[in-house]
Amino acid sequence: MRRYEPGRPPLGILAEPVGPVAREGYDLRTPMGGRAGWFARRFGFKHFQYMGAVSDKLFVGCAIADAGLLVNSFAYAFDPRSRQLCKRGWERPLGRGFAYNPDPDDGVSRFTGARGSVTMTAVQGRHEKRLQVELDDLEIDMAFVDAPPFETLRICTQTGATGWTYAQKVAGVPATGTVRCALGEFNLEEINAYAHHDFTAGYLRAQTNWYWACLSGRAASGEVIGCNLSSGVNESGVTENCLWCDGRLFKVDSVLLECDEDDLERPWEISSHDGAVALVFTPLGAYRARRNLWLAGNNFQQLFGRFDGVIRCGEREIVVRDMGGFAERQYLKW
């Protein structure tokens, strides 16, 4: 039986919504067992959300990341046919302009900058997530529903000596809404776009790195599939690796995401230890950001492209052919 202790988060894969994920009430300790000070409790807590959608005609992505001392956001739209990219990114120190919603299933997170705003909304009663980007040259109004029988991944793992990470993931759900930018105006439902969402919060390592891959779409055999695969994070006792087939969640063992470190735009090979995943990812474009300060920094490279190969959901083998998705290499000092 799993033990729950006051001031300690439940660990493992969680079947039900968890409510607010916040630093208040958590008894953060130092690696030597003492109580952590105010600065570590306040600025050691990290949070980010990422929402996006893919189709044959458009890739869309947007994130808000609260690194404690610095909050940043980016949004982009990418045309895989012309390989043109519309993008915007900005940052503000000490959380100015950012309102954090600790409940991944109910409430509003918002980041306001000089050029516009990003709003991420969760509506509990409707099981709806919504992204609104209002910039001078990029507007996104996107939504999706992850209501049962869709099975959301909720996972909490130990991190470092005394921390923890809660992650909530969705992929392979139909997207609705519109995108307006220099690439044109798009109706996400009409172009058969599929959405994905990542809510992560907790006391992550001060230096964090990961490789990540995600795809969403409808296979030629008719199934709506999604995947979330990573290495470097959420690997203590259980991993976040999983597949979705028509909304049903299938856990996946540890994975290798192999790429050319000198040229990330060469094809990646992605495979799992249990044989459930054997994919090749071919990049078509990328969003990049790099900054190296004394207490904060990042080397962020998110690539958008096409997946080919095979996935296995239980006894079912599904061929993946030219399906849209993302791969990412990320280093954070925060």
Secondary structure, 3 states (H helix, E strand, C coil): CCCCCCCCCCCEECCCCCCCCCCCCCCCECCCCCECCHHHHHHCCEEEEEEEEECCCCEEEEEEEECCCEEEEEEEEEECCCCEEEEEEEEEECCCCEECCCCCCCEEEEEECCCEEEEEEEEHHHCEEEEEEEECCEEEEEEEECCCCCCCEEEEEEECCCEEEEEEEEEEEECEEEEEECCEEEECCCCCCEEEEEEEEECCCCEEEEEEEEEEEECCCCCEEEEEEEECCCCCCCCCCEEEECCEEEECCCEEEECCCCCCCCCEEEEECCCCEEEEEEEEEEEEEEEECCCCEEEEEEEEEEEEEEEEECCEEEEEEEEEEEEEEEEEEC
